[in-house]
Each structure stands twice: as C-alpha cells, then as structure tokens.
C-alpha cells in the first residue's frame, strides 16, 4: 500500500506485535482472546467483578467454618479469622452486604502487626464491594500498603481504576501484576493491552492534531514514489511540459517557466528540493492553471508524506470528482485516499476506494498492487494473491509485485502450518531474486521469511545484498541488527547496526522505535522513553503515533513500578 513500511519479520522483535509490556514481547491474537473468554464462562455469572474471596492467610488449626467469637480459646486473630470465614460464607451465598460487615469486623479485630492477614481482609472486602469502585480502590490500597506484592489486590485495584478512568495508575498496577506473574496470565495481559491502546489513542489524537508537519527523508520519499508504476505526477518532466526552446532536449532536466507552479514543482522533485513543492502546487491551483488536477494530486501526496491527512483529503476528493480529468490521475488519487483511510483504521472506506479505482482504470497495475497490500493487512490472502497476479499480468517486469506475492503466499502457508506450501513460497523467493537481481525488496522479504525458518546465515546474506543495492536504506540496517540479536545474541553488533540506520537517516522512526524496545529489554528505561519520544515526533500517521505512545507508556509504567515496588522484568 502507498507509503507503507516493509513488512516486519515475524520473529525476534517484530514491529507489528504490540508488546503489552515491552520488556517481554507478547503476541495476543484471537486465540488469546478465545482462551480468556472460555475461562470466564466457567466463573460465576454476574457483573464479573466479584470473585471468590481470599482463603485464610493464617488458618486456625483444626478449624472448620469459624469459632464462636466468645469461645474461651479465641485470641483477637482467631476472632478476626472467624469473622472473615463467616464473611466468605455470606459472599458465596451472594449476601454481599453481610459479607462486607463481616470483613469490616475482621479488619477491626485483627492485630495491626498481622499485616498479611489484615491485607487479605481488606482485599476480601474490596471484592464484596462490586461496582462501588472508589471503595474498592481504597480497600485494595490498604491491602497493598500492608503487602506490596499482593497480586489479587493489585489486579482488583487496577480493574477498579480502569472503571474510574484513571488509566495511568491502572497501567502501573497491571504492570506490577504482569511482572509478578512472569507474564503468564492472559487476564492481566489483556487488561494491560486494552489500557495501553486507550492511552495511546488519547495521546496520539491530541499530539497529532497539534504536531508540526515534517518532511520525511529523501530516501523515504523516493521509496514511496517507486511503489507506483503508473503515476503521472511522479514521472520526469515530459517533452510537452518543457518550454519551447527545451523541447529538443528529451532526457535532460527541464528548465520550466516561472508561470507554471506545477512544472516548477516537478523540477524541484527532480532536484530533491521537496520543501518547495507544496507552495508551487498551490500557485498552480490558485491561478487555475493548465495543470490544476496534477497540482492538486501532487500537493495532496506531499500533504500525506508530511502527515497532514486533513490537508490532503480535500485535494484528493476534488481530483476524484473531476470527471474530465485524466483517469490515471483519478485512480491514483483513489489509491492514495484508500491508503489514507487504512491508516485511519477505516478498512471499509479504504476497500471502496480501491474497488472504485479498479472500476475506472481496469488496466492500471498500481491499483492491483496496492489493493493486494491492503488485502494482506486485512488477512485476505487469497484475494491479495489474485490482485498481485493481475498486477503481474499487466506489468510482467514488476519485481516488487512478484516479491510481495511470494511473501503473501509464505505468510499464508506459515500461519497455516503447511510445510509443503512454505517450501513452495521459499522456492518462489529464489526464483524472484534470480530473475530480478536488482530488486532490493525481493531480498528483504526473502530475508524475513528465512529468519522465520531460522535460516539465519542465508537471511544475513540477503540483507547484505539489500544494503549493496540500497546503501542508504536505513530500514534494512534495522532488520539486519534485529537478526544479529536473534541469531547470535550479539547485542553490541545489533545496536551498532541500528545506530548506523539512524546515522544514515535521522528521520527513521522505525530505528528509534526498535532502539527503544531493545533498551527496555536491557532495563535502560529512561533511554528507551527518549527513543520512543523521538519516534513519536516522526510518526507519519495518528495510528503509528498511538502505537508508539503505547510502547512509551509501557516503559514509563515500568519505571514507576520499579520505583514503588522494586519490581523489574528480566533484562537482556
């Protein structure tokens, strides 16, 4: 899809996995949700908040039920335990007000030095409060103060804090729970994931609205335009677009008249002077010049590149609705608007635009190429392969489409655990790299598949070929660095390669994000947060920014948990 990043590897530290707590990358897909839902059906029906109360922390020997408070052998702790046990019976019978009274009595009777028991009584009373979230938080806080590593109390408080919309403190509590449980409990990880996503979306919405537009690196812009084979605005100046005295200089950079803002913008594109393009296109549009449609599309494209979707959409809409405009301009505008909708998590609108583009320009290979990428994102692999086939039929020399078709087939076989189809896809990669030895993307996608298959040495060779073909492609250095971590556990070399990526392109948000993730795993949380913030400032869409805020918030929560409770996850 237009402006999409290369597909990240499915192993190691993959970008497309949201690490719930980034110190320990976790994949939570449909299977995890299913397991969680299935476990819930076995629990008592109701609001889902009241669960079984805590058992006796210091049981009275030989006691069944509870001793009568007036029994001559009872001490204050025995009487407190008896009140708690009575409360448990009321709790299990659904008599929660009675249970609360009993737990309150147990709290009053319990000697203050018996912190573990007192902590349990507070936690049990919190469980009985159900939707009285403020009281739940208060009692859980008392329990945690007495026993800072009390998992049940921390998790119950986290759920209550979520209900009270206190997501920051909720995240800190559930982070502590995840660490204490060694990231083995789906309930706590699902809550962490939910809260991280909510926080990320909230922060990204505000930040993205007020962000300063930023032009991406020249390498990114060139890579973006190279994904289009039939895009008029990305082609060099044509003979008919040159001044009369330049018409016999085909193949040379044109010297255009100042009167055409669009032609001047095209010249700036050839010179890689990208910052001036939007203003020159605006001149063409405001003067209602001959190239108004082209200028609208070019301006919209650069609005998208700097992350200004609000500015891009009216221009794209106008081009799409120009019935007398070149059909290829309209189709290209639909592709770009469809890609924009996908970044905004509007897959239905995105699909509609790609389908409309296919209807109005049936022989445009770009439509099928980019729609194929959309279908991969939607896990519609069969349809994606069909679109790539159509693109290849129209453009047999499209190495990029052939490589991405192989990757789609590979992903389908790999996730379906079909070894024979996996091998067929791997053979396809061999064929693509043999027939198109100058296609860096073919080697990159093949390397990712080889990494999945743990053929690390050959994957490393593929990344070396990518670097040989595109030495200024920062993303390849990041992937190669990740490979060293997974293959050789060579942290120094991995970080060196990722640092090289930042040196090549200091606007590579993927490099900063990856560096931040590694620093979290090393326990360098302050440095990780700094890396994530740099990536946030470079994010090209609100969706990407939300993902990065989630990672940053997860790292920050770990710093707070370490400060409050001395808890840290395992580090590299």
C-alpha positions as CSV (number, residue, x, y, z in Angstrom):
1,X,0.0,0.0,0.0
2,X,1.2,3.5,-0.6
3,X,3.7,4.7,1.9
4,X,3.6,1.5,3.9
5,X,6.7,0.3,5.5
6,X,8.2,-3.0,4.6
7,X,6.6,-5.9,6.4
8,X,8.4,-6.6,9.6
9,X,9.8,-10.0,10.5
10,X,7.6,-12.4,12.3
11,X,10.2,-13.4,14.9
12,X,12.7,-11.6,17.1
13,X,11.3,-8.2,17.9
14,X,8.6,-7.7,15.3
15,X,7.2,-4.2,14.9
16,X,3.7,-5.3,14.2
17,X,3.4,-7.1,17.6
18,X,2.2,-4.9,20.4
19,X,4.3,-5.9,23.4
20,X,1.9,-5.5,26.3
21,X,4.8,-4.6,28.5
22,X,7.6,-4.2,26.1
23,X,10.2,-5.8,28.3
24,X,8.6,-9.2,27.3
25,X,7.1,-9.1,23.8
26,X,3.8,-11.0,23.9
27,X,1.5,-11.9,20.9
28,X,-2.2,-11.5,21.8
29,X,-4.3,-12.6,18.9
30,X,-7.7,-14.2,18.5
31,X,-6.5,-17.3,20.3
32,X,-5.6,-15.5,23.4
33,X,-9.0,-13.7,23.5
34,X,-10.7,-17.1,23.0
35,X,-8.9,-18.7,25.9
36,X,-9.8,-15.7,28.1
37,X,-13.4,-15.8,27.1
38,X,-13.6,-19.5,27.6
39,X,-12.1,-19.3,31.1
40,X,-14.7,-16.6,32.0
41,X,-17.6,-18.8,31.2
42,X,-16.6,-21.2,33.9
43,X,-16.8,-18.5,36.6
44,X,-20.0,-17.3,38.4
45,X,-22.3,-15.3,36.2
46,X,-23.0,-11.7,37.2
47,X,-21.1,-8.5,36.9
48,X,-17.8,-10.2,36.5
49,X,-16.2,-8.2,39.3
50,X,-17.0,-10.3,42.4
51,X,-14.9,-13.4,42.5
52,X,-14.1,-16.0,45.2
53,X,-12.8,-14.3,48.3
54,X,-9.3,-14.9,49.6
55,X,-8.8,-18.0,51.7
56,X,-7.4,-17.8,55.2
57,X,-3.9,-16.4,55.2
58,X,-3.2,-17.9,58.7
59,X,-5.8,-20.6,59.2
60,X,-6.8,-21.6,62.8
61,X,-5.7,-25.2,63.3
62,X,-8.5,-27.7,63.3
63,X,-11.0,-25.1,62.4
64,X,-13.9,-25.8,60.0
65,X,-16.1,-22.8,59.4
66,X,-15.3,-20.5,62.3
67,X,-15.1,-20.4,66.1
68,X,-17.7,-18.6,68.1
69,X,-16.2,-15.2,69.0
70,X,-16.9,-15.9,72.7
71,X,-15.1,-19.2,72.7
72,X,-12.6,-19.1,75.7
73,X,-9.6,-20.2,73.5
74,X,-10.1,-17.4,70.9
75,X,-7.5,-14.6,70.6
76,X,-8.0,-11.4,68.5
77,X,-6.5,-13.0,65.4
78,X,-8.7,-16.1,65.8
79,X,-11.8,-14.0,66.2
80,X,-10.8,-12.0,63.1
81,X,-10.3,-15.2,61.1
82,X,-13.7,-16.4,62.3
83,X,-15.4,-13.2,61.1
84,X,-13.6,-13.4,57.8
85,X,-14.7,-17.0,57.3
86,X,-18.3,-16.0,58.1
87,X,-17.9,-13.3,55.6
88,X,-16.7,-15.8,53.0
89,X,-19.9,-17.9,53.5
90,X,-22.1,-14.8,53.0
91,X,-20.0,-13.9,49.9
92,X,-20.5,-17.3,48.3
93,X,-24.2,-17.1,49.1
94,X,-24.4,-13.7,47.3
95,X,-25.2,-11.8,50.5
96,X,-22.6,-9.1,49.9
97,X,-23.7,-6.5,52.4
98,X,-23.5,-9.1,55.2
99,X,-20.1,-10.2,53.8
100,X,-18.9,-6.5,54.0
101,X,-20.0,-6.3,57.6
102,X,-18.1,-9.4,58.5
103,X,-14.9,-8.3,56.7
104,X,-15.1,-5.0,58.4
105,X,-15.4,-6.8,61.8
106,X,-12.3,-8.9,60.8
107,X,-10.3,-5.7,60.0
108,X,-11.3,-4.2,63.3
109,X,-10.3,-7.3,65.3
110,X,-7.1,-8.1,63.5
111,X,-3.9,-7.1,65.4
112,X,-2.0,-4.5,63.3
113,X,1.2,-6.5,63.4
114,X,-0.5,-9.3,61.4
115,X,-0.1,-7.5,58.1
116,X,-0.6,-10.4,55.8
117,X,-3.9,-11.4,57.4
118,X,-5.1,-7.8,57.6
119,X,-4.2,-7.3,53.9
120,X,-6.3,-10.3,53.0
121,X,-9.3,-8.9,54.9
122,X,-9.1,-5.6,53.0
123,X,-8.9,-7.4,49.7
124,X,-11.9,-9.6,50.5
125,X,-14.0,-6.6,51.5
126,X,-12.9,-4.9,48.2
127,X,-14.2,-8.0,46.3
128,X,-17.6,-7.7,48.0
129,X,-18.0,-4.0,47.1
130,X,-18.5,-4.9,43.4
131,X,-19.2,-1.7,41.5
132,X,-18.5,0.7,44.4
133,X,-15.2,1.4,42.6
134,X,-13.9,4.1,45.0
135,X,-14.4,1.8,48.0
136,X,-12.7,-1.0,46.1
137,X,-9.7,1.2,45.4
138,X,-9.5,2.3,49.0
139,X,-9.5,-1.2,50.4
140,X,-7.1,-2.6,47.8
141,X,-4.8,0.3,48.6
142,X,-4.9,-0.6,52.2
143,X,-4.1,-4.3,51.3
144,X,-1.2,-3.3,49.0
145,X,0.2,-0.9,51.6
146,X,0.3,-3.9,54.0
147,X,1.5,-6.3,51.3
148,X,3.1,-4.5,48.3
149,X,3.3,-7.7,46.2
150,X,-0.3,-8.8,46.8
151,X,-1.3,-9.8,43.2
152,X,-5.1,-10.1,43.8
153,X,-5.3,-6.7,45.5
154,X,-3.2,-5.0,42.8
155,X,-5.2,-6.6,40.0
156,X,-8.5,-5.7,41.6
157,X,-7.4,-2.2,42.1
158,X,-6.3,-2.0,38.5
159,X,-9.7,-3.0,37.3
160,X,-11.4,-0.5,39.6
161,X,-9.1,2.3,38.5
162,X,-10.0,1.5,34.9
163,X,-13.7,1.9,35.7
164,X,-12.8,5.2,37.3
165,X,-11.0,6.3,34.1
166,X,-7.7,6.5,35.9
167,X,-5.7,4.7,33.2
168,X,-2.3,5.9,34.3
169,X,-2.4,4.3,37.7
170,X,-4.4,1.3,36.3
171,X,-1.5,0.7,34.0
172,X,1.0,0.9,36.8
173,X,-0.9,-1.7,38.8
174,X,-1.4,-4.1,36.0
175,X,2.2,-3.7,35.0
176,X,3.2,-4.8,38.5
177,X,0.8,-7.8,38.3
178,X,2.2,-8.9,34.9
179,X,5.8,-8.8,36.3
180,X,4.8,-10.7,39.4
181,X,3.0,-13.3,37.3
182,X,6.0,-13.5,34.9
183,X,3.7,-12.5,32.0
184,X,1.9,-15.8,32.2
185,X,-1.7,-14.7,33.0
186,X,-3.9,-13.7,30.0
187,X,-6.4,-11.7,32.1
188,X,-3.8,-9.2,33.3
189,X,-2.1,-9.0,29.9
190,X,-5.4,-8.3,28.2
191,X,-6.1,-5.5,30.6
192,X,-2.6,-4.1,30.1
193,X,-3.1,-4.2,26.3
194,X,-6.5,-2.6,26.5
195,X,-5.3,0.3,28.7
196,X,-2.2,0.8,26.6
197,X,-4.2,1.1,23.5
198,X,-6.7,3.5,25.1
199,X,-3.9,5.7,26.4
200,X,-2.1,5.6,23.1
201,X,-5.1,6.7,21.1
202,X,-5.9,9.5,23.5
203,X,-2.4,10.9,23.5
204,X,-2.0,10.5,19.7
205,X,-5.2,12.2,18.9
206,X,-4.1,15.3,20.8
207,X,-0.5,15.2,19.7
208,X,-1.2,14.5,16.0
209,X,-3.7,17.4,15.8
210,X,-1.2,19.9,17.0
211,X,2.0,18.4,15.5
212,X,4.4,20.4,13.3
213,X,4.4,18.8,9.8
214,X,7.7,17.2,9.0
215,X,9.1,16.3,5.6
216,X,10.4,12.7,5.6
217,X,13.9,11.8,4.4
218,X,14.6,11.9,0.7
219,X,15.2,8.1,0.8
220,X,11.7,7.6,2.2
221,X,10.1,9.8,-0.5
222,X,11.9,8.1,-3.3
223,X,10.9,4.7,-1.9
224,X,7.3,5.9,-1.7
225,X,7.1,7.0,-5.3
226,X,8.9,3.9,-6.6
227,X,5.9,1.9,-5.4
228,X,3.9,3.4,-8.3
229,X,4.5,2.3,-11.8
230,X,1.7,4.3,-13.5
231,X,1.7,7.6,-11.6
232,X,1.8,10.6,-13.8
233,X,2.9,13.1,-11.2
234,X,6.0,11.0,-10.2
235,X,7.3,10.8,-13.8
236,X,10.1,13.1,-15.0
237,X,9.1,16.2,-16.9
238,X,7.9,15.2,-20.4
239,X,8.6,16.9,-23.7
240,X,5.2,18.6,-23.8
241,X,5.8,20.1,-20.4
242,X,9.0,21.9,-21.3
243,X,9.5,25.4,-22.6
244,X,9.5,25.6,-26.4
245,X,13.3,26.1,-26.6
246,X,13.8,22.9,-24.4
247,X,11.6,20.6,-26.4
248,X,14.5,19.0,-28.3
249,X,16.3,18.2,-25.0
250,X,14.5,15.0,-24.2
251,X,16.0,13.1,-21.3
252,X,17.5,16.2,-19.8
253,X,16.2,18.1,-16.7
254,X,13.8,20.7,-18.0
255,X,14.0,24.4,-17.3
256,X,10.4,25.5,-16.9
257,X,8.8,28.9,-16.9
258,X,8.0,30.5,-13.6
259,X,4.4,30.9,-14.7
260,X,3.6,27.2,-14.1
261,X,3.7,26.4,-10.4
262,X,3.2,22.7,-11.2
263,X,6.0,22.4,-13.7
264,X,8.3,24.2,-11.2
265,X,7.2,21.8,-8.5
266,X,8.1,18.9,-10.9
267,X,11.6,20.4,-11.4
268,X,12.0,20.7,-7.6
269,X,11.1,17.0,-7.4
270,X,13.9,16.1,-9.8
271,X,16.3,18.2,-7.7
272,X,15.0,16.6,-4.5
273,X,14.1,20.0,-3.2
274,X,10.9,18.7,-1.6
275,X,10.2,21.5,0.8
276,X,9.1,23.9,-2.0
277,X,6.7,21.5,-3.8
278,X,3.5,22.3,-1.8
279,X,3.8,26.1,-2.2
280,X,4.5,25.8,-6.0
281,X,1.4,23.5,-6.4
282,X,-0.7,26.0,-4.5
283,X,0.3,28.7,-7.0
284,X,-0.8,26.5,-9.9
285,X,-4.1,25.7,-8.2
286,X,-4.9,29.3,-7.2
287,X,-4.2,30.5,-10.8
288,X,-6.5,27.8,-12.2
289,X,-3.6,26.8,-14.4
290,X,-3.5,24.1,-17.1
291,X,-2.2,21.5,-14.6
292,X,-4.6,22.1,-11.8
293,X,-5.6,18.5,-11.4
294,X,-2.0,17.4,-11.4
295,X,-1.1,20.1,-8.9
296,X,-3.9,19.1,-6.6
297,X,-2.7,15.4,-6.7
298,X,0.9,16.3,-6.1
299,X,0.1,18.7,-3.3
300,X,-2.1,16.0,-1.7
301,X,0.6,13.5,-2.0
302,X,3.1,15.7,-0.2
303,X,0.5,16.5,2.5
304,X,0.3,12.8,3.1
305,X,4.0,12.4,3.2
306,X,4.3,15.1,5.9
307,X,1.5,13.5,7.8
308,X,-1.2,16.1,7.1
309,X,-4.2,14.0,6.1
310,X,-6.6,16.8,6.9
311,X,-4.9,18.9,4.2
312,X,-4.7,16.0,1.7
313,X,-8.3,14.8,1.7
314,X,-10.0,17.9,0.1
315,X,-7.4,17.8,-2.7
316,X,-7.9,14.1,-3.3
317,X,-11.6,14.4,-3.2
318,X,-11.5,17.2,-5.8
319,X,-9.3,15.1,-8.2
320,X,-11.5,12.0,-7.8
321,X,-14.6,14.1,-8.6
322,X,-13.1,15.7,-11.8
323,X,-14.9,13.7,-14.4
324,X,-12.9,15.3,-17.2
325,X,-9.5,14.7,-15.6
326,X,-7.1,12.0,-16.8
327,X,-8.4,8.7,-15.5
328,X,-4.9,7.8,-14.2
329,X,-4.9,10.9,-12.0
330,X,-8.3,9.9,-10.5
331,X,-7.2,6.3,-10.0
332,X,-4.0,7.4,-8.3
333,X,-6.0,9.8,-6.1
334,X,-8.3,6.9,-5.1
335,X,-5.3,4.7,-4.3
336,X,-3.8,7.3,-2.0
337,X,-7.1,8.2,-0.3
338,X,-7.7,4.4,0.2
339,X,-4.3,4.1,1.8
340,X,-5.0,7.1,4.0
341,X,-8.3,5.5,5.1
342,X,-6.5,2.4,6.1
343,X,-4.0,4.3,8.2
344,X,-7.1,5.9,9.9
345,X,-8.4,2.4,10.5
346,X,-11.3,2.7,8.1
347,X,-11.0,-0.5,6.1
348,X,-14.4,-0.3,4.5
349,X,-13.8,3.1,3.1
350,X,-10.3,2.0,2.0
351,X,-11.7,-1.0,0.2
352,X,-14.4,1.1,-1.5
353,X,-11.7,3.5,-2.9
354,X,-9.5,0.6,-4.2
355,X,-12.5,-1.0,-5.8
356,X,-13.6,2.2,-7.5
357,X,-10.1,2.7,-8.8
358,X,-10.2,-0.8,-10.3
359,X,-13.5,0.1,-12.0
360,X,-12.4,3.4,-13.6
361,X,-8.9,2.2,-14.6
362,X,-9.1,-1.5,-15.1
363,X,-5.6,-1.8,-16.6
364,X,-3.7,0.2,-14.0
365,X,-1.2,-2.2,-12.3
366,X,-0.8,0.2,-9.3
367,X,-4.4,-0.4,-8.3
368,X,-3.9,-4.1,-8.0
369,X,-0.5,-3.8,-6.4
370,X,-1.7,-1.5,-3.6
371,X,-5.0,-3.3,-3.2
372,X,-3.1,-6.5,-2.8
373,X,-1.1,-4.9,0.1
374,X,-4.4,-3.8,1.6
375,X,-5.8,-7.4,1.4
376,X,-2.7,-8.7,3.2
377,X,-3.3,-6.2,6.1
378,X,-6.9,-7.5,6.2
379,X,-5.8,-11.1,6.2
380,X,-7.5,-11.7,2.9
381,X,-4.5,-13.5,1.4
382,X,-6.3,-15.3,-1.4
383,X,-7.6,-12.1,-2.7
384,X,-4.2,-10.4,-2.2
385,X,-2.6,-13.1,-4.4
386,X,-5.2,-12.5,-7.0
387,X,-4.5,-8.8,-7.1
388,X,-0.7,-9.4,-7.3
389,X,-1.3,-11.8,-10.2
390,X,-3.4,-9.1,-12.0
391,X,-0.6,-6.6,-11.5
392,X,2.0,-9.0,-12.8
393,X,-0.2,-9.7,-15.8
394,X,-0.3,-6.0,-16.7
395,X,3.4,-5.4,-15.7
396,X,5.4,-8.6,-16.0
397,X,8.5,-6.7,-15.1
398,X,7.1,-5.7,-11.7
399,X,9.6,-7.3,-9.4
400,X,8.0,-5.7,-6.4
401,X,4.6,-7.2,-7.0
402,X,6.2,-10.7,-7.6
403,X,8.2,-10.5,-4.4
404,X,5.1,-9.4,-2.4
405,X,3.0,-12.2,-3.9
406,X,5.7,-14.6,-2.7
407,X,5.5,-13.1,0.8
408,X,1.7,-13.3,0.9
409,X,1.8,-17.0,-0.1
410,X,4.5,-17.5,2.5
411,X,2.6,-15.8,5.3
412,X,-0.5,-17.9,4.4
413,X,1.5,-21.2,4.5
414,X,3.4,-20.2,7.6
415,X,0.4,-19.3,9.7
416,X,-1.5,-22.3,8.4
417,X,1.4,-24.6,9.3
418,X,1.7,-26.1,5.9
419,X,5.3,-27.2,5.3
420,X,4.9,-28.1,1.6
421,X,3.4,-24.7,0.8
422,X,6.1,-22.9,2.8
423,X,8.7,-24.6,0.7
424,X,6.9,-23.6,-2.5
425,X,6.9,-20.0,-1.3
426,X,10.6,-20.2,-0.5
427,X,11.3,-21.6,-3.9
428,X,9.3,-18.6,-5.3
429,X,11.6,-16.2,-3.5
430,X,14.6,-17.9,-5.0
431,X,13.0,-17.5,-8.5
432,X,12.2,-13.8,-7.9
433,X,15.7,-12.9,-6.7
434,X,17.2,-14.9,-9.6
435,X,15.1,-13.1,-12.2
436,X,15.2,-9.7,-10.6
437,X,18.7,-9.4,-9.0
438,X,18.3,-5.6,-8.8
439,X,15.1,-5.7,-6.7
440,X,16.2,-4.9,-3.1
441,X,12.6,-5.5,-1.8
442,X,12.8,-9.1,-3.1
443,X,15.9,-9.8,-1.0
444,X,14.4,-8.1,2.1
445,X,11.2,-10.1,2.0
446,X,13.1,-13.3,1.4
447,X,15.3,-12.5,4.4
448,X,12.3,-12.1,6.6
449,X,10.9,-15.4,5.5
450,X,14.3,-17.0,6.0
451,X,14.5,-15.6,9.5
452,X,11.2,-17.2,10.4
453,X,12.6,-20.5,9.2
454,X,15.7,-19.9,11.3
455,X,18.0,-19.9,8.3
456,X,19.8,-17.0,9.8
457,X,23.0,-17.2,7.8
458,X,21.2,-17.0,4.5
459,X,18.9,-14.3,5.8
460,X,22.0,-12.3,6.7
461,X,23.3,-12.7,3.1
462,X,20.0,-11.4,1.7
463,X,20.2,-8.3,3.9
464,X,23.8,-7.7,2.7
465,X,22.5,-7.8,-0.9
466,X,19.9,-5.2,0.0
467,X,22.5,-3.0,1.5
468,X,24.6,-3.4,-1.6
469,X,21.7,-2.3,-3.8
470,X,20.4,0.4,-1.5
471,X,23.2,1.5,0.9
472,X,21.0,4.5,2.1
473,X,18.0,2.3,3.1
474,X,18.0,2.7,6.9
475,X,15.3,0.1,7.4
476,X,17.5,-2.7,6.1
477,X,20.1,-1.9,8.7
478,X,17.5,-2.2,11.4
479,X,16.3,-5.6,10.2
480,X,19.9,-6.8,10.0
481,X,20.5,-5.6,13.5
482,X,17.5,-7.4,14.8
483,X,18.8,-10.5,13.0
484,X,22.1,-10.4,14.9
485,X,20.1,-10.3,18.2
486,X,18.0,-13.3,17.3
487,X,20.8,-15.3,15.6
488,X,23.9,-14.6,17.6
489,X,22.5,-12.8,20.6
490,X,25.1,-10.2,19.7
491,X,23.7,-7.1,21.4
492,X,26.6,-4.9,20.6
493,X,26.5,-5.6,16.8
494,X,22.7,-5.3,16.8
495,X,22.8,-1.9,18.4
496,X,25.7,-0.8,16.1
497,X,23.7,-1.6,13.0
498,X,20.6,0.2,14.3
499,X,22.7,3.2,15.2
500,X,24.0,3.1,11.7
501,X,20.5,3.3,10.4
502,X,19.9,6.5,12.5
503,X,23.2,7.9,11.1
504,X,22.0,7.2,7.6
505,X,18.5,8.6,8.2
506,X,17.9,10.6,11.4
507,X,14.2,10.6,10.5
508,X,13.8,6.8,10.5
509,X,11.1,6.3,13.2
510,X,11.4,2.5,12.9
511,X,15.1,2.7,14.0
512,X,14.2,4.8,17.1
513,X,11.3,2.6,18.0
514,X,13.4,-0.6,17.7
515,X,16.2,1.0,19.7
516,X,13.7,1.9,22.4
517,X,12.3,-1.6,22.5
518,X,15.8,-3.0,23.0
519,X,16.7,-0.5,25.7
520,X,13.5,-1.6,27.6
521,X,14.7,-5.1,27.4
522,X,18.1,-4.0,28.7
523,X,16.5,-2.2,31.6
524,X,17.5,1.2,30.4
525,X,14.0,2.7,30.7
526,X,14.9,6.4,30.6
527,X,16.8,5.9,27.4
528,X,14.0,3.8,25.9
529,X,11.5,6.5,26.7
530,X,13.7,9.1,24.9
531,X,13.9,6.8,21.8
532,X,10.1,6.3,21.8
533,X,9.5,10.1,22.1
534,X,11.8,10.7,19.1
535,X,9.9,8.1,17.1
536,X,6.6,9.7,18.1
537,X,7.7,13.1,16.8
538,X,8.5,11.4,13.4
539,X,5.3,9.2,13.1
540,X,3.6,9.6,9.8
541,X,0.1,8.8,10.9
542,X,-2.1,9.0,14.0
543,X,-2.3,5.2,14.1
544,X,1.5,4.9,14.2
545,X,1.7,7.5,16.8
546,X,-0.8,5.7,19.0
547,X,1.2,2.5,18.8
548,X,4.4,4.4,19.8
549,X,2.7,6.1,22.7
550,X,1.6,2.6,23.9
551,X,5.2,1.5,23.9
552,X,6.4,4.7,25.7
553,X,3.6,4.4,28.3
554,X,4.5,0.8,29.0
555,X,8.1,1.8,29.6
556,X,7.1,4.6,31.8
557,X,4.8,2.4,33.8
558,X,7.8,0.0,34.4
559,X,9.8,2.9,35.8
560,X,7.0,3.7,38.3
561,X,6.6,0.1,39.3
562,X,10.4,-0.2,39.9
563,X,10.3,3.0,42.0
564,X,7.2,2.0,44.0
565,X,7.7,-1.8,44.5
566,X,11.2,-2.6,43.4
567,X,9.8,-4.8,40.6
568,X,11.7,-5.2,37.3
569,X,11.1,-7.7,34.5
570,X,14.0,-9.9,33.3
571,X,16.5,-8.0,31.1
572,X,18.8,-8.9,28.3
